[in-house]
Amino acid sequence: MSAAIPSEVATASQPPRASGFDLLDRIPWAAILDFLMLATTVAVADAGLATEADGVIVALVFALLRPRLMPYLLLVIAGFQDAKGLSGIFWYGGTLALGGMTLLSNGARLPQAMREGRRDFRDLAVIALLVIVYAITSSYVQRWFGIHEQATNREPIVIGLLEIAMLLIGVALWERLSADPRAGSRIGMVLWLTLLNGLAVSIARMYLGTDQFVSAAGAEGMQEGGEQLFEDTPLGFPRLTGTYLTPIGFAMYIGYLLVLWQAVKREQRVRWTFVLLYIVIGVGMALASLSKDMAIFFVLTGLAFGSIRRSLVIPVLLVLVALAVAGLSVVGLDGISEAFRFETGTSEESYRAIAWLAIVQSFHWTDWVFGTGIAYWPVFLERTVGFSLSDPHTWVLSIPGTYGLLGLAFYALLGLFLLDAARQVTGYLRSVAICLGCMFFVVDASSIPYVIGNTPLTMMLWAALSALGVRGLGQTRSVGRR
């Protein structure tokens, strides 16, 4: 842990300083109190001794007692897609409740980065909101005129409002993080607590049963994917889902926490110890989830540290090569290929490939120009290929297929924004820009694009984007103890 750095807020105006229990920041054991509150929230969410809302209730109580901890409790809730004490509905409900409190604590107005941030970020956020409003309107027009049926279990107005809420909460979340002098250490607490807890829960399920530490609905959902998720792999263990219902979901959550951890360090010089930690956690998550998308993400972003600090190129390569050699010697190339499903991931048997082919063959040019609405994908795929997906799992088809040319315009602006940011900033912020670019354009080429989405993962992405949106505006160093 490095020495404390004086707090330097990113922009002129700050969220109001919380009162009451925040005076504990001045005493030595404040960090212990933070850890106990965060750890208790995690444990209660796992246990669910009373209700499926236990985790959210405890988080809300702690947020009222210790307002400064509110954004980190929000991040903890985002880490539980489903648990015995925090079911899927409260994953959304808890995020909205704590997110609403965050917006209110910032003055109940438009988040700071959208008011005073860089022009390119403000334009990007406005275009994203316009895309969502357009998609809501388009969905109902297409439903009313019989153009494209919209799924009844994904009501467009509900999905659209969730998308707007996650964007605004994400930007407000960054406003609180950027004003906290201990943001780095607190995000570190969230990362280690949720990572170790997720791994422990996954290991417990291997021995106690797949229905452990999940709600009734979550257990049913996991059983539907049991063949893929819970059978042993050539690596000797099944894919680990952590506190999510899918392995890639948990790996993405941990990856986004790592990106936010870098964001609060801003333009500090990248340290080799952090890079080593990043690669070890990243490779560990890739192995735990057996997701080739996340494996590619962590390898590419790990190598990208060399573009920020040249002296890191050789150490990163040595670590990656050593890990690759160890894996090959233990499991072999065929075993790794089978475990990560490289042979079947894009084959004719892959559900993604089946869905992609059906979309390409069935969509007309008008569908790509105007989009088909927020809730058309489940209906289309169920009728065309016999299974339902909320998204085709690639931004190449999802963005224009859902939002039309307006969605593609947003994605183009997003790419230009990240490219410009990567060229202008240094240190950890450059890594943030590279990580987000890799996620949006590489990983999301075969995954759900969450940059416009209705889950808490979208909130985390917009918090990271906001860090780039206020770059160079009044800050000289990052905030907080790291």
N, C-alpha and C positions, 0 to 999 in steps of 0.2 A: 504494500500500500504506500503510495507516494505521499509526500507532504501535502497538506491542504493548500489549495489555491484560492485566493479571495474570489468571492462571487462577482461575476461580471455579466450582467444581464444582456441578452441579445438586442433588445430594443428599448426605446426610451421609457415606455410605460410598462409597468409590471402588474401581475395579479396582486391584489391586496394581501398583505402579510396575514397569515392566519394567526388567531389569538389563542389564549388558553393554554392547552397542553403543548403547543409548539414552543413554549418557553423551555421545554425539556431539551431542545436542541443545544442549549448552553451548558448542559451538564454531561459528564463523561459517559453515563450509561444510557444516553438517548438511543444510540445505535442498537443496544441490546433490546430496548423496548420495541424499536422498529422490527427487529428480527423476530421477536416473540409474537408480535401482532400478525406479521406476514405468515409465519410458520403455523400459528393457530388457525388462520383462515384456510390454509392448505389442508391441515389435518381435519378440520371440521367438514370441508368439502368432500374429502375422501370418505369420512365415516358416515355422514348422513344419519346420525342417531335419532333425529326427530322427524325431519322432513327433507324433501329434495331441494329445499331452498335454504338449508342451513348455512352453506358457505356464503351466500349473498347476504343473508341477515347479519352474520358476524362481520362481514366486510363493511356493510353500511354503518354498523355500530362503531367500529374502529375508525371509519372515516369521519364520523361526527366527533369522536373523542380526540382524534389526532388528524386534523385536516391536512397537514403537510404530507401525510402518508397516502392521501386519497389517490393520486395517479398511480401509485405502485400497487395498491389494492385493486385498482382497475385492471392493471396488467396481470395480476394473479387470476382474477375472474376470467380474463380472456384466455387463460391457459387451461380451462376446463370446459371442453366441448360437451362432456357428459361425465357425471360422477354420481355416486350414491347420494351425496349431499349437495349436488349442484347439477341438476338435470339440464338437458338441452334448452328447454324453454327459459330457464333461469340464466343460462349462458348469455342469451340475448337480453333478458330482463335485467340482470345484474349489470351488464355493460351499459344499458340505457340509463339505469338509475344512477350509477356512479358517474357515468358520462354527463348526465344532466346536472349532477352536483358540481362537476368540474366546470361546466359552462357557466353555471350560476356563480361559482366562486371567482371566475374570471371577469365578473361584472355583467353577466347575462346579456352579452352583446356578441357580435360577430368575432370569432377568434382573431387574435392579434396579427398573426401572419397573413390573414386574409384582408386585414385593414391596413397594415403598415409594412407588410413584407415586400419583397421585390416584385416588380411589375409582371415578370414572366410567371412567377408562382401564382399571383393573384389571378392572372388570365387563365392559367391552367385549372385552378380550383373552380372558377366561374364556368368554364367550358364543361368541366366534369358535372357540375350541378345542372347545367343546361341539357347535357346528354341524358341525365337521369329523368328530368322533367319531360323531355321529349319521349323517352322510352315509356314512361307511365301513360302519357297521352296516346302514343301510338298503340300501346297494348289494348286500350279500351276502344279506340277507333276500329282496330282490326277485329276485336271481338264483336262489336255492335254491328259491323257491316259484313261479318262472316268471312273475312279475308284469312285470318289465322286464329284458330281457337287458342285461348289461353287457359292454362291449367287452373283448376278450381282450388287446388291445395297450395298454390303460389299466387295469391291475389296480387295483381300488379301494384296497386296502391300501397299495400303493406310492404312488399319487397322494395319498392322505390323509396318509400319514406325511411326504411331501414338503411338503404344505401346513402341517403342524404345524411342521416344521423351519424353513421359511422365515419363519414368524411369530416363532418363538423367536430365530432368528439375527438378524432385523431389530431386535428389541428389544435384544438383546445388542450389536449393532452401535452403536446409539445410546449405550449405556452407555460404550463406548470413545471414541466421538466427543466426547461431552459432557465427558469428563475430559482431553481433549487440548488444551493451550493453543495449538497450531498447527493446529487442525482446519480453520479457514477456508482457510488457504493450501494445505494438503494436498488438500482437496477441490477447490480451484481447479486444482491440478496435474492431478488425475484428469480433471476436466472438459475442460480444454484438450487434454490428450493424447488422450483418447478421441474428442473431437469432431473434432479435426484429422485424427487417424488414420482415423476412419470416413469422412470426406469424401475423403481421399486414396485410400483403398481403393476407394471407389465410383467415383471418377474413373478409377483404373487399370483397373477392370473395363470401363469404357466403351470403352477402346482395346485392352486385352489379352485380353478375353473374360470372360464371366460366371463361368467356373469358376476364376478366379484368387482366391487368398487364402481359399479355403474348403476344407473337407474333402470327401472323395468323396461322402459322404451329403448334405452341404450343397449341393454342386453339383447333385446330382440333384433336391433339393428346390426349389432356385431355378429350375431349368429347367421344373419343373411350373408355376410361376407366371410364366414368361418373358413371355407375351403381355402381362400386366398390368404387369410390373415393368420390362422392358427396352426397350420400344418408345419412340421419341421422343414427346414431348408438345408441345403448342403453345408451351411455354416454351423449347423447343429442346434439352431434355435429358430422359433417362428418370428415373423415380423412383429415388432413391438409398437403398440399404438399409444402408450403413455396414457394421458388423460384426454385423449381425443378418440374418435371412433375410427379413424384411419391413420396409418403410420405416417403418411406424408403430411397430414395435418399437424401432428405433434412436431415433426421435424421442421416444418415451416415456422411454427410458433417459436421454437428455440432459435431458429435462424434469424427471425425478425427481432428477437430480444438482443441477439448479438449485434445486429445492425443499429438498434437504438443505443446500445452501450457505447458503440463507436460515435454515434451522433452527439452524445453529450460531452464527448472529449473534443469535439469540433476539430480545430486545426492544430492540435498538439502533434508533436513528432511521434510517428508510429513506433512503438516499442516491439522488439523482437519477442519479448515474453508474451505480449498480447497476441501476436501472430501465431506463436506456437500453441497458445491456449485455444485460439480460434480454430486452428487446423485440427487439433485433437478432438475438440467438441464436435466439429463439423464431420470429421470422418466417423466419430463414434455415432452421431445421429444418422449418418448415411448407412452404417452397418446395422444399427438398431431398426431402422425403418425399411432397409433394403429397397430404398427408392433411388432409382438411377437418376431421376431429375435432381434430387437433393445432393446426390454424390457429385454430379456434374457442377452444380451450383457451388459447393464448397471447394472443389478443386480449382475451378476458374477464379473464384474470388480470393482463394488463398494465393494463387499465382499472381493475382492482380496487385497484391501488396508490393511486388517487385517494381511496379510502375510508380509507386509512391515513394519507395525508399530502395534504391538499387542494391544496397548491401544485403537486402533480405532475399534476393532472388535465389542465391545458392542455398542458404539454409532451408528455405521453403521447398525447393526441389529435392534436397536431401531427405527431408522428412517425408515428403510424398512418395519418393522412390522407395525409401525404407519400408513404409507402410504397405506399398504395393508388393514389394518382394516378400514381405512377411505373409501377406495374404495368399500370394501365389504358392508359397512353399507349404502352407498349411492346408489350403483347400484346393488349389489348382485353378487354372484358367477356366476349365469347363464348369467347375463348381461355382466360381464367382459369376460367370455368365448366366448360369441357371438360377442362382440366388437372386440376382438383380433382374432376371427375366429379360435379358437383352435379346434372346432369340424369339421371344413371344410378344414383346412389348409393342411391336409394330407389325406383327404378322397378320395374316388374314383372320386368325382366331381372336385377336385382341379386340376387346369391346371398343377401344378408342378407334382402331382402324375401321371397324365395322360402321361405327357412327360417322366417322369422317367421310367414308365412301358414300354412304347414304345421303349425307348433306350435299356433297359436291354433285352427285347425280340428280338430286331432286330440287335443289333451290334454283329459282329463276333470277334474272338480273335485277328485277324489282326488289327481291328479298335482300339482296346485298346493298342496294342503294338506300332503301327506306328502313331496313331492319324488319324483324318479325315479332318484336315485342319481348318483354321481360320473361313471360311464362309460356312461351311456345315450345321450347326445347323438349320438355317432358312429354307433351302431347305428340309432337312430331316423331320422336324416337320410338315411343311405345307403338305407334301405328306402323312405322316403317321397318324397324329392326326387332321389335318385340321386347325391348327393355327400356326403362326410363332413366334418363339422366337430367339433372338440372342445368347442365352445361356440356358442350361437346369436348371440353378439356383441351382446348387450344385457343389462344387469343386470335390466331389467324382466321378462324371460322367464327368464334364466339363474338368478337367485337363487332365486325360488320354484320354478322347474322342477327345480332340482337339490336344494335343501335344504328346500323346503316353507315352511310358516309360520315355522319357526324361523329360516330364512335371512332372511325379511322382517323378523322381530323384530330380528335383528342389524343389518340395514341401517337400520332406524328408529333404533336406539341410536347407530349411527355418525353419522347425520345430526344427532341431538341433541347428541352429543359435540362435533362440529365447530362447530355453531352456538354452543354455550356457550363453546367455546374462543375463537372469533372475537370474541365480545362481551367476554371478560375480558382478553385480551392486547392488546399494542400492537406497533408496529414490525414487524420481519420475521416474528415468530411469527404475527401476524394474517394476513400474506400466506400463510404456510404453511397455515393453516386454510382460507383461501379457495381456495388452489390445490388442496388435497385434496378439498374439497367439489365444486369444479368438475370434477375428474377423476372422482370416484366417481359423481356424479349427472348430469353433462352429457356428458362425453366417453364414459363407459361406457354411455350410453344407446344407442350404436351401436358399442360395442367390447367386448372381453372384460373383465369385471370382475376385476381382479387383486388386490383387497384380500383375497379368499380365493382363493389360487392356489398353484400348485406350482412357479413359476419364481422366479429371483432378483429379478425386478421386484417381487414381493410382499414380499420381504425389504426392499427400499428403501422401500416404502410404510410398512411397520411401523416402520422407523427414524424416519421423519418423524412418524408418529402418536405415537411415544414421546416426541418432543420436546414435543408438546402434553400428553402424559400426565404430565409432571413439571413443568408450568408452575407458577411461583409457589412451588416447594418448595425454598427455600434459596438460589436464585440471585438476584442483583441485576443482573448484567450478563452478557453472553455470554463464552464463553471464546475466547481465542486471537487471533492475528494475522489480520487480514482483508486 
